[in-house]
């Protein structure tokens, strides 16, 4: 039985998904992902700044930039940890960033699903009760994140078996809710497709500056499938009987970690980039009850030259609306 260090913080005793990084495998693989995340950060921020100068503010692009930066830091921490196994604080920080970063993509994808629902069924989608339910989910995931971070830190500062068990329970509950949250866009899309519309003469409202409504559904559905697969796998490995760090389960190996964590995130991140979510899912700031004005006179032509800043067009009608205003 491996003995913990005499003083807190205590090192990782039980096996974790991906294990403790090493210099032979983890460093070169993580460096590749680091480059991909840095390039993603540059790309999303470039799009955000170009759009902002053209009064086409789309905050999810900035959120994707923030996610890429958080993941870049995660990669840097894991590389540093690979060279400093004795630095427990470094390992704790790396594990926290691994668990927390992906929530940005979860929230964005649910937001896009909500916009599709509102466009297809304005009366239902904009109903105050439905809006409050979505807001409850958004707030709850933040609360869950705080609980997971707290438990993740505290379990390295106690040897009390009961408290360690409580921390594990919190992590299991948090991981399960995160997996469910990542799945949530799929039933929202099902409602979007299955709820009866007023009549066949009332198609879904067009929103964004490009892309068909069906293409938006495919983007959200694909992202939800990938994110849910990754979150569900991570959650499932957490429920496995605990083993020592030196004897992990087969599914806790390094390939599984990089496939179901970083690879899934890169696929979703670059899908958002290539499909130009800043055009497809943009809505005017303060939209309420309808998105019909999105493709009307307030539409911003992103292919046109940048206009003079003295233009009198109100920015309040051009900023991103809904939750991420």
C-alpha positions in Angstrom: 0.0 0.0 0.0 1.4 3.3 -1.1 1.8 5.7 1.8 0.8 9.4 1.5 3.2 12.2 2.2 3.4 13.4 5.7 2.2 16.9 5.1 -0.7 18.2 3.0 -1.3 18.5 0.2 -1.2 14.8 -0.3 -0.3 13.3 -3.7 -2.7 11.4 -5.9 -3.1 7.9 -4.4 -6.0 6.6 -6.4 -5.9 6.1 -10.2 -7.2 8.9 -12.4 -8.2 9.0 -16.1 -4.9 9.5 -18.0 -2.8 8.9 -14.9 0.1 11.1 -13.9 1.8 12.5 -17.1 5.3 11.4 -18.1 7.9 12.9 -20.4 7.9 10.0 -22.8 4.3 9.9 -23.9 2.4 12.9 -22.4 4.8 15.7 -23.2 4.9 15.2 -27.0 1.2 14.4 -27.3 0.3 17.4 -25.1 2.5 19.7 -27.1 0.5 18.9 -30.2 -2.8 19.7 -28.5 -1.2 22.8 -27.1 -0.4 24.1 -30.6 -4.0 23.2 -31.7 -5.6 25.1 -28.8 -3.3 28.1 -29.3 -4.2 28.3 -33.0 -7.9 27.9 -32.0 -7.6 30.8 -29.6 -6.0 33.0 -32.2 -8.6 32.1 -34.8 -11.6 32.7 -32.6 -10.3 36.0 -31.2 -9.5 37.2 -34.7 -13.1 36.5 -35.8 -14.4 38.2 -32.7 -12.4 41.4 -33.2 -13.2 41.6 -36.9 -16.9 41.2 -36.1 -16.8 43.6 -33.2 -15.3 46.4 -35.4 -18.2 45.8 -37.9 -20.8 46.1 -35.1 -21.5 42.4 -35.2 -20.7 41.4 -31.6 -20.8 37.7 -31.0 -19.7 36.9 -27.5 -19.6 33.0 -28.0 -16.5 33.6 -30.2 -14.8 35.3 -27.2 -16.0 32.4 -25.0 -14.3 29.9 -27.4 -11.2 32.0 -27.2 -11.3 31.8 -23.4 -11.8 28.1 -23.6 -8.8 27.7 -25.8 -6.7 29.8 -23.4 -7.8 27.7 -20.5 -7.0 24.5 -22.4 -3.6 25.9 -23.4 -2.9 26.5 -19.7 -4.1 23.0 -18.9 -1.6 21.6 -21.4 1.2 23.7 -20.0 0.4 22.5 -16.5 0.4 18.9 -17.5 3.7 19.3 -19.3 5.2 21.0 -16.2 3.7 18.2 -14.0 5.4 15.6 -16.1 8.7 17.1 -15.2 7.8 17.7 -11.5 5.9 14.7 -10.1 6.7 15.9 -6.6 4.8 19.2 -7.1 1.4 18.2 -5.8 0.0 21.7 -6.2 0.8 21.5 -9.9 -1.0 18.2 -10.3 -4.1 19.6 -8.4 -4.2 22.6 -10.7 -3.9 20.5 -13.8 -6.7 18.1 -12.7 -9.0 21.0 -11.9 -8.5 22.7 -15.3 -9.1 19.3 -17.0 -12.4 19.0 -15.3 -13.6 22.6 -15.5 -12.6 23.9 -19.0 -15.1 21.9 -21.1 -18.1 23.5 -19.4 -17.7 26.5 -21.8 -18.5 24.2 -24.7 -21.4 22.6 -22.8 -23.0 26.0 -22.1 -22.5 27.3 -25.7 -24.0 24.3 -27.3 -27.1 24.4 -25.0 -27.4 28.1 -25.8 -27.4 27.4 -29.6 -30.0 24.6 -29.0 -32.1 27.1 -27.1 -31.9 29.6 -30.0 -33.0 26.8 -32.5 -36.0 26.0 -30.2 -37.0 29.7 -30.0 -36.7 30.1 -33.8 -38.9 27.1 -34.5 -41.5 27.6 -31.7 -41.4 31.3 -30.6 -44.4 31.0 -28.3 -43.1 28.0 -26.5 -39.4 28.9 -26.6 -39.8 32.5 -25.4 -42.3 31.4 -22.6 -41.0 32.9 -19.3 -41.2 29.6 -17.6 -39.2 27.8 -20.3 -36.6 30.7 -20.2 -36.3 30.4 -16.4 -35.8 26.6 -16.7 -32.9 27.1 -19.0 -31.5 29.8 -16.8 -31.8 27.4 -13.8 -29.7 24.9 -15.7 -27.0 27.5 -16.6 -26.8 28.6 -12.9 -26.8 25.1 -11.6 -23.9 24.0 -13.7 -21.8 26.9 -12.3 -22.7 25.8 -8.8 -21.8 22.2 -9.6 -18.5 23.4 -11.0 -17.7 25.2 -7.7 -18.5 22.1 -5.7 -16.3 19.9 -8.0 -13.4 22.3 -7.7 -13.7 22.5 -3.9 -13.9 18.7 -3.5 -11.0 18.2 -5.9 -8.8 20.4 -3.8 -10.0 19.3 -0.3 -9.4 15.6 -0.9 -5.7 16.4 -1.1 -5.8 18.1 2.3 -7.3 15.4 4.4 -6.7 11.7 5.4 -10.1 11.3 7.0 -11.8 8.4 5.3 -15.3 9.8 5.8 -14.4 13.1 4.3 -12.6 11.5 1.4 -15.8 9.5 0.7 -17.8 12.7 0.8 -15.5 14.3 -1.7 -15.8 11.3 -4.0 -19.6 11.5 -3.7 -19.5 15.2 -4.7 -17.3 14.4 -7.7 -19.5 11.6 -8.8 -22.6 13.8 -8.6 -20.9 16.6 -10.3 -19.6 14.4 -13.1 -23.0 12.9 -13.6 -24.7 16.3 -13.9 -22.1 17.5 -16.3 -22.7 14.5 -18.5 -26.4 15.1 -18.4 -25.9 18.8 -19.1 -23.8 17.9 -22.2 -26.7 15.6 -23.4 -29.4 18.3 -22.8 -29.1 19.9 -26.3 -30.3 16.6 -27.9 -33.8 16.5 -26.2 -34.0 20.3 -26.9 -33.5 19.5 -30.6 -36.0 16.7 -30.3 -38.6 19.2 -29.0 -37.6 21.6 -31.8 -38.4 19.0 -34.4 -41.4 17.2 -32.8 -43.4 20.0 -31.3 -46.3 20.9 -33.7 -46.0 24.3 -35.3 -48.8 26.8 -35.8 -49.2 25.6 -39.5 -47.1 24.5 -42.4 -47.1 28.1 -43.6 -45.1 29.2 -40.6 -41.5 27.8 -41.0 -38.8 28.3 -38.4 -37.7 31.9 -38.1 -34.4 32.6 -39.7 -31.7 33.9 -37.4 -28.0 34.5 -37.9 -26.5 36.0 -41.1 -25.8 32.7 -42.9 -26.7 29.0 -43.0 -30.0 27.1 -43.2 -32.0 26.2 -40.1 -31.3 22.5 -40.7 -27.5 23.1 -40.8 -27.8 24.7 -37.4 -29.6 21.6 -36.1 -26.8 19.4 -37.5 -24.1 21.5 -35.9 -25.7 21.5 -32.4 -26.6 17.8 -32.7 -23.1 16.7 -33.7 -21.5 18.8 -31.0 -23.9 17.4 -28.4 -23.1 13.8 -29.5 -19.3 14.4 -29.2 -19.4 16.3 -25.9 -21.8 13.8 -24.3 -19.7 10.9 -25.4 -16.6 12.5 -23.8 -18.4 13.5 -20.6 -20.2 10.1 -20.2 -16.9 8.2 -20.6 -15.2 10.4 -18.0 -18.1 10.0 -15.6 -18.3 6.2 -16.2 -14.6 5.8 -15.3 -15.2 7.7 -12.1 -17.7 5.1 -10.9 -15.2 2.2 -11.3 -13.9 0.7 -8.1 -11.0 2.8 -6.9 -7.5 1.5 -7.5 -4.0 2.7 -6.6 -2.4 5.1 -9.0 0.1 2.5 -9.9 -2.6 0.0 -11.0 -5.3 1.8 -13.0 -8.2 0.3 -14.8 -7.6 -0.4 -18.5 -10.0 2.3 -19.5 -8.1 4.9 -17.5 -5.1 4.7 -19.8 -3.6 7.6 -21.6 -5.1 7.0 -25.1 -8.6 7.1 -23.6 -7.8 10.3 -21.8 -6.5 12.1 -24.9 -9.4 10.7 -27.1 -12.3 11.4 -24.8 -11.0 14.7 -23.4 -8.7 16.8 -25.7 -9.6 15.1 -29.1 -13.4 15.5 -28.5 -12.9 19.2 -27.5 -10.7 19.9 -30.5 -13.3 18.4 -32.9 -16.1 20.6 -31.5 -13.9 23.7 -31.3 -12.8 23.5 -34.9 -16.3 22.5 -36.1 -17.5 25.8 -34.5 -14.7 27.6 -36.2 -15.0 26.1 -39.7 -18.8 26.3 -39.8 -18.7 30.0 -38.6 -21.0 29.9 -35.7 -20.5 33.7 -35.5 -22.7 33.9 -38.6 -25.1 31.0 -38.1 -26.1 31.6 -34.5 -25.9 35.4 -34.1 -29.0 37.2 -32.9 -29.5 40.9 -32.1 -29.0 42.0 -28.5 -32.2 42.2 -26.6 -34.2 39.9 -28.8 -37.4 39.0 -27.2 -40.3 37.0 -28.6 -38.9 36.7 -32.1 -35.8 36.6 -34.2 -37.4 38.0 -37.3 -35.4 41.2 -37.2 -32.1 39.3 -37.5 -32.2 39.1 -41.3 -33.9 42.3 -41.8 -32.5 45.8 -42.2 -30.3 45.3 -39.2 -28.3 42.5 -40.9 -24.6 43.2 -40.9 -22.8 42.3 -44.2 -19.5 40.8 -43.0 -18.2 40.8 -46.5 -18.5 44.6 -46.9 -15.8 47.0 -46.0 -15.8 48.3 -42.4 -18.0 51.3 -42.0 -17.1 54.7 -40.6 -17.3 54.6 -36.8 -19.5 57.7 -37.0 -22.3 55.7 -38.5 -25.4 56.3 -36.4 -26.7 52.7 -36.4 -27.6 51.7 -32.9 -25.2 49.1 -31.5 -27.9 47.9 -29.1 -29.7 46.2 -32.0 -26.5 44.5 -33.3 -25.0 42.9 -30.2 -25.4 39.3 -29.3 -28.6 38.6 -27.3 -30.1 35.9 -25.2 -28.1 34.6 -22.3 -24.6 35.7 -23.4 -25.4 39.4 -24.0 
